[in-house]
């Protein structure tokens, strides 16, 4: 099971946080701080896994963003890396050449896409097509709504 | 793709986000946020009812502000209102806000639950999924109470959409994990198992996480899942890479599902049904075979997915631990990974092999990789990989390879990362004890351990060696002899002194035959003095003296008094300090007493600092410490009389002797020498203390390249350096000894006095976490010869206070020596050539350290010159030759050191082709012997 997913920039700015277990805000802030300093301090070409407390930290850098996943001990590290990769692919498919700015300005979308892919710290759907279709259909709903909103009222 | 969704949805939000991004400072950002918060608050409070769109926009802004790290204490109600909107996006934002920012306000939870209940019964799959997500995200007990019985129904209902089934399975899993008592097993459980057969791979993937968790808790109820899992796995493993369409990930069929199936099987013993087992073994073999096939893609995703399945299969093989053939194949496969160019695979292979080592079938196979693993320990760049290598060495250790493994671990300890030293020390101690065939090896190992990593040797470890020595009389004589030898070293770790004190206290009589054993009482005396200085520290700092330490003190005190009393020439009453002293300075047990972990007296530290040419400006550091107040607390006191009294009162009766000796000594001693002993006492504070390293730190590195340069309560700075020709590289390790982060950590190398060097470094990370260590590399180039050393200024914030200290970096001219071997004739010829008066520098000085031959030789070698044998006609003298390499020139140097043991004096002569070098070397070296 995954415990959390954090996205942060090279400067340590947090871009997205998702927690799959109930922990206090204080604890969250502490973990975020530790993760950013720990991961940012890693040298290039070291391994992508860190043993941290009772968790495994699996992280990967994509351009200016670090994706950092905290998983439980029995979890498979290599697949955790691929969970990160698949999430990046989903973002990329949705935004088209996703960059950090897309995630900043459309943070709610980044959360929605994540929710279609993972739930409660487990994989819900691995098929890229199905996840994309779900996101698209919710956007369709939204579009209809926007249209409805912009209509002059009687 | 829907272009409309990319921020166009809420223009106000996009504007706000760019405003925030344009803020030049933290203050400006906070100002902008506060303005926005006030705006939103007034909108929410305003009498005009907000439309859904505005509500959504403001809630989204609040969410953004929260995610920036600011607290949000309103807006929950508006978010809950959004939940009951029948517009999808409003609902979606409402749920997102609740998921991220849920408040334990019970009134609110009731409202949220109501909204969820409506959505669950709406039969609109999108709304149902949103509601299920919210339950899974919040996962509180109230929600479990409200929905734990409803969700299983949704999960197994015939008409539920696949996407809802997936969400329901994972939602139920979350509730089961947080409140297992509320999720009742029922007829749905058997139907859940059959989801393993579902046509929709996404449903199987989601359901299997739930099934695995339920099986772990109720294995019997779910055991039918084994055969279902095996057949599903077999279908996936044997499928072509295109069969599963979008569930094929980079040419690997359904990697996530495969791994989850393999993990589910690890909840159970091997299948009893022969056919099922046969099919499973076939699957495992296929997976192992596939690992040998050429990759279908060069992408790392392909190999990761493929290897993930392989590692999971190996875990299952190890879990079954019943198929020797598969175990050995697994081991061979991992063996290949040990040398793979991907660091990730090496790491995982080391980790996986650790478990393989504990199986009787594969233990021997794992052992064949010992050389590779030792190599990994030595050469891996990544500390976490080295840590895994150490773990594996520990796991594969048995009687046959224990000596090799322990030796390798010990040598690794010398350079090991601070973060893992303590664990390594424990491992070595455990292995040494477990596999000791002869206990002299055990004693040697533990003493080495203390020598190499004394700071990390916990009480448990050194108590244990004493216990073992006491319990085994065949090793007592050896132990006494060895610790006695060990205590002759110029610097002993505190723990070494403790162990030595104890063992000599108990068994010192066993080495009575040794001609040097007349020193034993002195040794004991010094351990005694040592303990004296230790006791008050222990008392003030921890208020508790461990019974063992107390016993240890008592034992030393007892034997010391006995020995002193029985030996007629050393009666306490006729204690002649002068006579007593001189042999002692030879033994130098007290000299360079290792640092105490305890606090030091700041007054003593200052005194000490004034004595030497201050290289470290501890003053500033200490001043700021005092300002910050709570840093040192009451511990910052030397052994003051009241404390001594306290120690007296609380130690058991044998310590009365102890104090007796102490008070007897100054009284019976002549006044002049009495002050000497007083010196010992006052010295014990600062030498042992952490802060006042200053110039000593510098001088200690003239003849060595590695070690701890500086240490106080906050910071430890370790050094490793290497030099070649006129170039050097120095690794500085800054260790945060506290549990609090150091902020704005900066280091600057100051070359003002030392322009003959060129030093380059990269800035360090500005944050040093509590307990963490960071590294900095200095590249040093020697342009021409030099006298002064570069300075290192370190600034950081600890708590609120700015810490500032300056150290002298131990870069000395002798570091650029290249040893030159030459015959006696050549030496004297060159000696003669360098006969101009200014080329020679000479100094006669009193010995400050042991005059032991081996110690002197070690120092001269550490100096970097070649130590020439059979050159000087007097075999007592030492003769060295070397060339100093600088960028602009080479300087030939010859050295002669003539000790006079009777007078405890040395005469040091240097002749170099450059005058300034002779002078500088002479100054440096005169303080080393």
HADDOCK unambig.tbl for C-alpha pairs under 7 A between the chains (distance, minus, plus):
assign (segid A and resid 20 and name CA) (segid B and resid 137 and name CA) 6.64 0.50 0.50
assign (segid A and resid 46 and name CA) (segid B and resid 343 and name CA) 6.40 0.50 0.50
assign (segid A and resid 46 and name CA) (segid B and resid 382 and name CA) 5.42 0.50 0.50
assign (segid A and resid 47 and name CA) (segid B and resid 343 and name CA) 5.11 0.50 0.50
assign (segid A and resid 47 and name CA) (segid B and resid 344 and name CA) 4.83 0.50 0.50
assign (segid A and resid 48 and name CA) (segid B and resid 344 and name CA) 6.39 0.50 0.50
assign (segid A and resid 50 and name CA) (segid B and resid 384 and name CA) 6.77 0.50 0.50
assign (segid A and resid 76 and name CA) (segid B and resid 308 and name CA) 6.58 0.50 0.50
assign (segid A and resid 78 and name CA) (segid B and resid 304 and name CA) 5.52 0.50 0.50
assign (segid A and resid 78 and name CA) (segid B and resid 305 and name CA) 6.82 0.50 0.50
assign (segid A and resid 78 and name CA) (segid B and resid 308 and name CA) 5.40 0.50 0.50
assign (segid A and resid 79 and name CA) (segid B and resid 304 and name CA) 6.98 0.50 0.50
assign (segid A and resid 79 and name CA) (segid B and resid 305 and name CA) 6.25 0.50 0.50
assign (segid A and resid 79 and name CA) (segid B and resid 308 and name CA) 5.96 0.50 0.50
assign (segid A and resid 82 and name CA) (segid B and resid 301 and name CA) 6.67 0.50 0.50
assign (segid A and resid 105 and name CA) (segid B and resid 7 and name CA) 6.38 0.50 0.50
assign (segid A and resid 105 and name CA) (segid B and resid 14 and name CA) 6.24 0.50 0.50
assign (segid A and resid 105 and name CA) (segid B and resid 17 and name CA) 6.67 0.50 0.50
assign (segid A and resid 106 and name CA) (segid B and resid 6 and name CA) 6.36 0.50 0.50
assign (segid A and resid 106 and name CA) (segid B and resid 7 and name CA) 5.83 0.50 0.50
assign (segid A and resid 119 and name CA) (segid B and resid 133 and name CA) 6.97 0.50 0.50
assign (segid A and resid 119 and name CA) (segid B and resid 170 and name CA) 6.40 0.50 0.50
assign (segid A and resid 120 and name CA) (segid B and resid 136 and name CA) 5.54 0.50 0.50
assign (segid A and resid 120 and name CA) (segid B and resid 137 and name CA) 6.36 0.50 0.50
assign (segid A and resid 120 and name CA) (segid B and resid 170 and name CA) 6.21 0.50 0.50
assign (segid A and resid 120 and name CA) (segid B and resid 171 and name CA) 6.67 0.50 0.50
assign (segid A and resid 120 and name CA) (segid B and resid 174 and name CA) 5.90 0.50 0.50
assign (segid A and resid 123 and name CA) (segid B and resid 206 and name CA) 6.36 0.50 0.50
assign (segid A and resid 124 and name CA) (segid B and resid 166 and name CA) 6.18 0.50 0.50
assign (segid A and resid 124 and name CA) (segid B and resid 202 and name CA) 6.79 0.50 0.50
assign (segid A and resid 124 and name CA) (segid B and resid 205 and name CA) 6.80 0.50 0.50
assign (segid A and resid 124 and name CA) (segid B and resid 206 and name CA) 5.01 0.50 0.50
assign (segid A and resid 125 and name CA) (segid B and resid 202 and name CA) 5.11 0.50 0.50
assign (segid A and resid 126 and name CA) (segid B and resid 202 and name CA) 6.77 0.50 0.50
assign (segid A and resid 126 and name CA) (segid B and resid 247 and name CA) 6.64 0.50 0.50
assign (segid A and resid 127 and name CA) (segid B and resid 246 and name CA) 5.37 0.50 0.50
assign (segid A and resid 127 and name CA) (segid B and resid 247 and name CA) 5.50 0.50 0.50
assign (segid A and resid 128 and name CA) (segid B and resid 246 and name CA) 6.87 0.50 0.50
assign (segid A and resid 129 and name CA) (segid B and resid 246 and name CA) 6.93 0.50 0.50
assign (segid A and resid 139 and name CA) (segid B and resid 2 and name CA) 6.90 0.50 0.50
assign (segid A and resid 139 and name CA) (segid B and resid 5 and name CA) 6.62 0.50 0.50
assign (segid A and resid 141 and name CA) (segid B and resid 88 and name CA) 6.47 0.50 0.50
assign (segid A and resid 142 and name CA) (segid B and resid 88 and name CA) 6.69 0.50 0.50
assign (segid A and resid 142 and name CA) (segid B and resid 89 and name CA) 5.70 0.50 0.50
assign (segid A and resid 145 and name CA) (segid B and resid 87 and name CA) 6.93 0.50 0.50
